């Protein structure tokens, strides 16, 4: 059952954060964070990691838009949260990816006793510097709540002066836009597979939840689930996710030699394979360049289920992966490719048309599902922008991400140059970063 337009508008109009907090549960996060957290808890629990908020869209001066007191209230509220009994039962007893008890008892005991560690917040040059430092399994769970809070406070700041009818019309237009996208996706046929990946840069929790309900009704079994654990639990749908760039970034930062650095991304996946007994075998190859990663990959990785394409030219990357599988004696038609980089309907349709039947195609639809209010308010004040929260240091050493799109690279310039040499990354094509 969809929420009527007026309900979201009225909730927004009457916002009181203690009644409607931005992050209302420790599992209002992406599923892959919990999966990675269990792996880190088992393999690298004592590593000290620093996470930092990075606003790639400098023209949006967040510290001038968002009230610092409101931001601190929301962050402090998250620190008061603990795992509820029903949430713990869901994680302990549910079946994820066909496996029951994916989360081990020792990890669940850690999670049930967890309160997120302190944060450090200050203003500089119109931006917030928000950092989290501590043991890796604890601080890593700040990433998604921190992003969700900043994104929704920005939405609230833009909407605060709109009247009740303006809000109703705004949400009616946004709902119409989403439904038209769903109708266009439905036209791609019954083999489409698409999931919601929109937690981290959503317009709001209420809006993400509405979008998921619209996908359930509009796409049926073509909609495979959501990355958001709380919504997955409440709507009784699949929680979707595997792993992210954070793991190889930290493993690489801890490497003591260039050879250890070259092997770090493969060490991550060896640990992951052991952790999940052969499940969730999706490679994310672009942290230090997809071509180099695949050409140097051990043969056992070719037998994994598939890859996630998250930067660079998705067509070129997928064509390269198809040839890689063939060269390793694998059948590409049996491999899964998950596209997840700044997708919207036109790109989804084009990629589906090109690769359907050549590989198994799936899509993780993020920001332009849960935060597409482009052109709906004066000055385009709700247009999505590129905000990330990354691990920037591990045991005092800087982390680096190169990506297949150099505009997404992070880390000190000298470290980036060193990593490019070690991983043999040549010329890359720069492309705009939507998210």
C-alpha atoms as one frame of an Amber mdcrd trajectory, in Angstrom:
protein
   0.000   0.000   0.000   1.539   3.325  -1.041   1.618   6.290   1.330  -0.709
   9.017   0.007   1.034  12.170  -1.173  -0.332  14.295   1.665   1.126  11.979
   4.327   4.773  12.621   3.444   4.093  16.318   2.877   2.348  16.613   6.244
   5.120  14.737   8.048   7.694  17.047   6.454   5.639  20.130   7.264   5.330
  19.073  10.907   8.896  17.765  11.358   9.966  17.368  14.958  13.164  15.342
  14.977  12.552  13.596  18.299   9.373  12.156  16.791  10.837  11.724  13.321
  14.612  11.324  13.726  16.622  11.020  10.532  18.282   7.769  11.615  15.893
   5.775  13.756  17.729   2.474  14.100  21.242   1.027  13.982  20.034  -1.127
  11.092  18.912   1.941   9.123  22.077   1.259   7.153  23.226  -0.651   4.106
  23.400  -4.430   4.366  26.937  -4.556   2.994  28.177  -2.526   5.983  27.041
  -5.267   8.360  28.504  -7.992   6.145  31.830  -6.142   5.947  31.729  -5.354
   9.666  31.520  -9.053  10.493  34.520  -9.751   8.245  36.508  -6.916   9.844
  35.443  -8.037  13.340  36.870 -11.472  12.559  40.003 -10.568  10.571  41.163
  -7.043  11.521  39.409  -6.009  14.760  42.323  -4.060  16.240  43.043  -1.766
  13.285  42.504   1.920  14.113  40.691   3.668  11.278  39.681   7.276  10.621
  36.639   8.086   8.504  36.024  11.548   7.110  33.153  13.286   5.346  34.117
  14.508   1.860  31.850  16.868  -0.086  32.956  16.614  -3.720  30.434  19.318
  -4.712  32.189  22.346  -3.236  29.561  24.765  -4.565  27.135  23.446  -1.936
  28.365  25.067   1.252  26.898  22.697   3.788  28.027  24.597   6.873  26.097
  27.650   5.711  22.984  25.617   4.885  22.736  23.197   7.813  22.496  24.408
  11.417  25.329  23.020  13.523  23.085  22.517  16.548  20.632  20.433  14.535
  23.477  18.388  13.066  24.898  17.677  16.529  21.444  16.682  17.831  21.047
  14.153  15.049  24.569  12.761  15.472  24.096  12.535  19.249  20.799  10.732
  18.705  22.564   8.075  16.625  25.063   7.566  19.457  22.119   6.786  21.767
  20.845   3.963  19.564  21.336   0.277  20.229  20.102  -2.817  18.459  16.467
  -3.496  19.325  15.397  -7.014  20.265  13.325  -7.485  17.112  16.202  -6.248
  14.960  18.601  -8.677  16.615  16.135 -11.526  16.091  15.809 -10.600  12.409
  19.569 -10.561  11.881  20.167 -13.761  13.841  17.331 -15.817  12.405  16.573
 -14.547   8.921  17.727 -16.164   5.702  19.987 -13.912   3.602  21.067 -15.002
   0.120  19.695 -18.452   0.895  21.813 -18.850   4.035  20.418 -18.944   7.568
  22.472 -17.506  10.444  24.780 -15.536   8.170  25.780 -13.455  11.187  27.732
 -15.489  13.732  26.879 -15.442  17.471  30.103 -13.681  18.522  29.533 -10.899
  16.003  25.894 -10.535  17.049  26.967 -10.173  20.692  29.350  -7.397  19.623
  26.603  -5.682  17.615  24.037  -5.979  20.404  26.398  -4.235  22.815  27.526
  -1.553  20.371  27.060   2.199  20.759  28.692   4.227  18.013  31.880   6.001
  19.157  32.349   9.800  19.442  32.597  12.104  16.442  34.616  15.252  15.788
  32.858  18.160  14.067  34.097  21.591  13.027  33.490  24.144  10.289  36.038
  25.185   7.686  35.582  27.223   4.505  31.815  26.784   4.412  31.995  22.993
   4.858  31.691  20.643   7.795  34.715  18.593   8.742  33.185  15.504  10.310
  35.515  12.692  11.349  35.256   9.430  13.273  38.252   7.589  14.698  38.527
   4.299  16.562  38.553   0.549  16.108  37.571  -0.380  12.576  34.484  -2.516
  13.387  32.989   0.344  15.420  33.766   3.453  13.382  32.872   1.877  10.020
  29.209   1.821  11.063  29.169   5.638  11.205  29.481   5.994   7.411  25.876
   5.475   6.310  24.150   7.301   9.221  26.488  10.281   8.789  25.691  10.582
   5.076  21.952  10.083   5.617  21.902  12.802   8.283  23.727  15.374   6.174
  21.604  14.660   3.104  18.293  14.889   4.953  19.258  18.012   6.930  20.085
  19.623   3.609  16.636  18.602   2.302  14.949  19.974   5.430  16.868  23.244
   5.150  15.689  23.744   1.564  12.082  22.789   2.379  11.661  24.618   5.673
   9.994  27.709   4.203   7.582  25.859   1.913   3.902  25.885   2.795   1.709
  22.833   3.197   0.266  22.976  -0.331   3.675  23.664  -1.873   4.999  20.540
  -0.184   2.041  18.465  -1.348   2.579  19.569  -4.941   6.344  19.022  -4.676
   5.929  15.437  -3.514   3.153  14.775  -6.015   5.508  15.829  -8.817   8.368
  13.746  -7.405   6.082  10.708  -7.067   4.891  11.125 -10.633   8.509  11.245
 -11.794   9.374   8.019  -9.974   6.287   6.254 -11.272   7.093   7.269 -14.856
  10.585   5.810 -14.365   9.073   2.584 -13.067   6.766   2.373 -16.079   9.752
   2.834 -18.393  11.663   0.089 -16.576   8.665  -2.225 -16.733   8.807  -1.937
 -20.523  12.240  -3.627 -20.514  10.541  -6.950 -19.937  10.357  -9.682 -17.309
  14.106 -10.389 -17.133  14.988  -7.030 -15.568  16.517  -7.289 -12.073  16.901
  -4.107 -10.053  17.494  -3.263  -6.379  17.357  -0.093  -4.294  20.880   1.102
  -3.414  19.780   4.595  -2.359  20.285   4.805   1.422  23.440   6.885   1.614
  22.280   9.853  -0.481  18.528   9.672  -0.051  16.271  12.702   0.157  14.908
  11.326   3.433  14.074   8.045   5.150  10.357   8.498   4.471  11.046   9.095
   0.785  13.309   6.055   0.423  10.637   3.926   2.066   8.013   5.298  -0.342
  10.262   4.606  -3.347  10.744   1.013  -2.216   6.991   0.520  -1.872   6.499
   1.963  -5.349   9.066  -0.480  -6.762   7.395  -3.417  -5.006   4.045  -2.548
  -6.563   5.343  -1.362  -9.923   7.967  -4.010 -10.730   6.903  -7.084  -8.777
   9.551  -9.809  -8.863  11.755  -7.690 -11.122  12.506  -5.689  -7.965  14.967
  -7.838  -6.021  15.201  -5.915  -2.732  16.829  -3.014  -0.920  20.249  -2.334
   0.551  18.528  -0.763   3.584  18.237  -3.295   6.406  15.485  -1.489   8.324
  13.282  -1.132   5.258  13.998  -4.735   4.235  12.888  -5.920   7.670   9.758
  -3.739   7.793   8.653  -4.485   4.220   9.622  -8.182   4.393  11.847  -8.074
   1.314  15.412  -9.132   0.563  18.349  -7.202   2.030  20.856  -6.717  -0.796
  24.623  -6.116  -0.609  28.102  -7.594  -0.674  31.281  -5.515  -0.121  32.726
  -2.100  -0.935  35.970  -0.208  -1.588  36.593   0.280   2.116  38.074  -3.204
   2.561  40.852  -3.021  -0.069  41.575   0.610   0.866  42.348  -0.318   4.468
  44.120  -3.590   3.665  46.296  -1.715   1.153  47.149   1.043   3.643  48.444
  -1.604   6.051  50.774  -3.165   3.458  54.489  -2.846   4.281  55.913  -3.540
   0.809  54.914  -2.825  -2.778  54.297  -6.542  -3.351  52.036  -6.706  -0.298
  50.269  -3.626  -1.643  49.716  -5.314  -5.023  48.298  -8.390  -3.305  46.066
  -6.503  -0.824  42.902  -6.475  -2.999  43.185 -10.250  -3.486  43.840 -10.816
   0.236  40.552  -9.029   0.927  38.653 -11.435  -1.300  40.455 -14.486   0.112
  39.289 -13.437   3.590  35.807 -12.734   2.210  35.628 -16.166   0.591  36.548
 -17.846   3.873  34.070 -15.665   5.765  31.078 -16.551   3.631  31.745 -20.162
   2.626  31.434 -19.409  -1.071  28.381 -17.096  -0.844  28.286 -13.424  -1.872
  31.089 -13.945  -4.386  30.874 -10.603  -6.188  34.129  -8.869  -7.156  34.406
  -5.078  -6.911  37.480  -4.636  -9.134  37.821  -0.877  -9.624  39.454   0.297
  -6.381  42.864   0.370  -8.062  41.794   0.004 -11.690  39.718  -2.813 -13.175
  42.060  -3.885 -16.036  45.047  -4.300 -13.735  42.980  -6.065 -11.085  41.537
  -8.618 -13.494  44.764  -9.242 -15.424  46.610 -10.010 -12.186  43.780 -11.900
 -10.484  44.353 -15.486  -9.341  42.440 -18.117 -11.281  40.091 -18.926  -8.383
  38.515 -15.465  -8.674  37.363 -16.216 -12.218  35.058 -18.840 -10.731  33.218
 -16.280  -8.596  29.615 -15.340  -9.328  30.316 -11.998 -11.000  31.432  -8.391
 -10.647  30.007  -5.011  -9.634  30.718  -2.105 -12.011  30.908   1.113  -9.981
  33.037   3.621 -11.925  34.440   4.400 -15.343  32.833   3.401 -18.623  30.426
   0.564 -17.745  30.321  -0.737 -21.325  34.111  -0.930 -21.673  34.469  -2.484
 -18.201  31.863  -5.165 -18.896  33.319  -5.999 -22.308  36.737  -6.350 -20.649
  35.247  -8.620 -17.961  33.548 -10.804 -20.589  36.847 -11.330 -22.372  38.584
 -11.981 -19.044  36.092 -14.716 -18.144  36.500 -16.299 -21.567  40.302 -16.233
 -21.244  39.984 -18.061 -17.918  37.732 -20.759 -19.361  34.508 -19.406 -17.852
  31.133 -18.954 -19.585  30.214 -15.233 -19.416  26.501 -15.994 -19.901  26.544
 -17.606 -16.456  28.213 -14.604 -14.789  26.431 -11.756 -12.999  27.266  -8.097
 -13.684  25.817  -5.582 -11.208  25.830  -1.989 -12.456  25.715   0.618  -9.679
  27.323   3.908 -10.735  24.969   6.917 -10.856  22.293   5.040 -12.770  19.037
   6.352 -14.127  16.465   4.892 -16.493  18.101   5.731 -19.831  21.441   4.208
 -18.830  19.757   1.174 -17.272  17.829   0.595 -20.525  20.962   0.983 -22.659
  23.061  -1.382 -20.538  20.246  -3.918 -20.327  19.812  -3.819 -24.101  23.527
  -4.293 -24.760  24.304  -7.055 -22.255  21.062  -8.967 -21.654  21.707 -12.532
 -22.795  25.493 -12.068 -22.869  25.756 -11.955 -19.067  23.290 -11.993 -16.212
  22.464  -8.318 -15.727  21.393  -6.625 -12.502  21.215  -3.005 -11.369  21.737
  -1.214  -8.059  19.708   2.002  -8.427  20.786   4.661  -5.963  20.679   8.429
  -5.800  18.510   9.030  -8.855  15.912   6.724  -7.354  15.828   8.062  -3.793
  16.866  11.668  -4.375  15.679  12.859  -7.779  14.059  16.220  -7.045  15.934
  17.957  -9.838  14.189  21.091 -11.057  11.343  20.827  -8.551  12.232  23.800
  -6.305  13.480  27.297  -7.179  17.217  27.437  -7.754  17.303  23.639  -8.017
  18.133  23.523  -4.314  17.270  19.828  -4.019  19.468  18.589  -6.872  21.584
  15.624  -5.713  25.241  16.237  -4.985  28.313  14.090  -4.425  28.913  13.433
  -0.743  30.975  10.514   0.571  32.304   9.329   3.922  35.532   7.402   3.388
  38.160   5.629   5.430  41.027   8.122   5.115  43.626   6.512   7.408  44.409
   3.103   8.907  46.858   2.771  11.804  48.101   6.259  10.936  48.709   5.550
   7.252  46.693   7.314   4.539  44.280   5.273   2.463  43.999   5.600  -1.312
  41.287   4.891  -3.855  42.144   5.265  -7.537  38.883   4.167  -9.229  38.318
   3.727 -12.974  37.291   7.403 -13.001  40.176   9.587 -11.720  37.637  12.202
 -10.604  36.686   9.734  -7.854  40.248   9.218  -6.631  40.878   9.928  -2.943
  44.050  10.214  -0.879  47.179  12.402  -0.719  48.629  13.261  -4.139  51.972
  11.546  -3.479  50.236   8.382  -2.266  47.939   8.375  -5.309  50.989   8.646
  -7.573  52.688   5.766  -5.734  49.624   3.533  -5.988  49.269   4.314  -9.689
  52.846   3.115 -10.223  52.432  -0.024  -8.119  49.155  -1.023  -9.768  50.289
  -0.030 -13.262  47.421   2.365 -13.878  47.916   4.215 -17.153  45.894   6.975
 -18.764  42.277   7.117 -17.605  39.250   8.947 -18.946  37.725  11.519 -16.606
  33.940  11.621 -16.387  31.517  13.685 -14.338  30.629  12.473 -10.855  26.898
  12.567 -10.167  27.121  10.741  -6.861
